[in-house]
């Protein structure tokens, strides 16, 4: 749980005041399903970053490149919702694939507001502007979801806040860990968050060191060769 949300849930006014300087950005996730073969110009790229001002997204993930299961099978028939240029399709009848898919991310904060009513259309136009889509490409599905807590901002006030708030919670037998639990962007990825939980459990049980939380520079400059799930096997038949 995010530490600011935890403070609200606890009704702890002191903790709420501590967390006031913490800042974060929200993330808007947009999914686009497209009929046709993935363009050769994109190739096997997994994600692309954009700093240009001709699109609202900062990152585009070629979702279908991760797995063939990230889009319908070719024989599945779907109607075209719209063309990438915003025009209506010539036919509303369901047609077969093939298909490919993209996932876009649009950041949002009090410093960077987002118009949610036009965001989807703006993103599709951005895909055309950046040549990820051609104007006549057929869009068969769209998805939009907003994550209020997207990225914990490593502001100049953050370390001072955490130096006070985390020990305060620990005095109440609460170890606040994870992406927003510890509010450390530099160790806030999924793998980091998982290890924060593992190391917190080790600390509780045996007093183990919490390297990920307390030494971000150290853990980010080396490979983890010590911690392995031994005896864990995946069978081809079940995938479990």
Residue pairs with C-beta under 8 A, 6 or more apart in sequence:
1 9
1 176
1 178
1 180
1 181
2 149
2 180
2 181
2 183
3 15
3 19
3 22
3 165
3 169
3 176
3 180
3 181
3 182
3 183
4 16
4 19
4 22
4 180
5 149
5 180
6 15
6 169
6 174
6 176
6 181
7 15
7 16
7 18
7 19
8 16
14 168
15 165
15 168
15 169
18 161
18 164
18 165
18 168
19 161
19 165
21 155
21 157
21 158
21 160
21 161
22 152
22 153
22 155
22 157
22 158
22 161
22 183
23 109
23 153
23 155
23 157
23 158
24 109
24 149
24 150
24 151
24 152
24 153
24 180
25 107
25 108
25 109
25 112
25 150
25 151
25 153
26 107
26 108
26 109
26 146
26 147
26 148
26 149
26 150
27 105
27 106
27 107
27 108
27 146
27 147
27 150
27 151
28 105
28 106
28 107
28 108
28 114
28 116
28 119
28 144
28 145
28 146
28 147
29 103
29 104
29 105
29 143
29 144
29 145
29 146
29 147
30 57
30 103
30 104
30 105
30 106
30 119
30 120
30 123
30 142
30 143
30 144
31 63
31 101
31 102
31 103
31 104
31 141
31 142
31 143
31 144
32 101
32 102
32 103
32 104
32 123
32 124
32 127
32 133
32 139
32 141
32 142
32 143
33 71
33 72
33 78
33 99
33 100
33 101
33 139
33 140
33 141
33 142
34 99
34 100
34 101
34 102
34 133
34 137
34 138
34 139
34 140
35 78
35 80
35 95
35 97
35 98
35 99
35 137
35 138
35 139
35 140
36 97
36 98
36 99
36 100
36 137
36 138
37 98
37 100
38 62
38 64
38 65
38 100
39 132
39 134
41 131
42 62
42 132
44 65
45 62
45 65
46 61
46 62
46 65
46 66
47 59
47 60
47 61
47 62
48 59
48 60
48 62
48 132
49 58
49 59
50 57
50 58
50 59
50 60
50 126
50 130
51 58
52 129
52 130
54 126
54 129
54 130
55 123
55 125
55 126
55 127
55 129
55 130
56 106
56 114
56 119
56 122
56 123
56 126
57 104
57 105
57 106
57 123
57 126
58 105
58 106
58 107
59 104
59 105
60 102
60 103
60 104
60 105
60 127
60 130
60 132
61 102
61 103
61 104
61 105
62 100
62 101
62 102
63 70
63 71
63 101
63 102
63 103
64 70
64 71
64 99
64 100
64 101
64 102
70 101
71 97
71 99
71 100
71 101
72 78
72 97
72 99
73 97
74 96
74 97
74 98
74 99
75 96
75 97
76 96
76 97
76 99
77 94
77 95
77 96
78 94
78 95
78 97
78 99
78 140
78 141
79 89
79 92
79 93
79 94
79 95
79 140
80 89
80 91
80 92
80 95
80 138
80 139
80 140
81 89
81 139
81 140
81 141
81 142
82 88
82 89
82 124
82 139
83 89
83 135
83 136
83 137
83 138
83 139
84 124
84 127
84 128
84 133
84 134
84 135
84 136
84 137
84 138
84 139
85 128
85 135
85 136
86 121
86 124
86 125
89 138
99 140
102 127
102 132
104 123
104 126
104 127
106 114
106 119
106 123
107 150
107 151
108 114
108 146
108 150
115 122
116 146
119 144
120 142
120 144
124 133
124 139
127 133
128 134
128 135
149 179
149 180
151 185
151 188
152 158
152 179
152 180
152 183
152 184
152 185
152 188
153 185
154 184
154 185
154 186
158 183
161 183
162 182
162 183
162 184
165 176
166 176
166 182
169 175
169 176
175 200
175 203
175 204
176 182
177 193
177 196
177 197
177 200
177 213
178 188
178 193
178 196
178 197
179 188
179 189
179 192
179 193
180 188
181 196
182 188
182 196
182 213
184 213
184 216
186 216
186 220
187 193
187 196
187 212
187 213
187 216
187 219
187 220
192 212
192 219
195 212
195 219
195 224
195 227
196 210
196 212
196 213
198 227
199 208
199 209
199 210
199 211
199 212
199 213
200 210
200 213
202 208
202 210
203 209
203 210
211 218
211 219
212 219
234 240
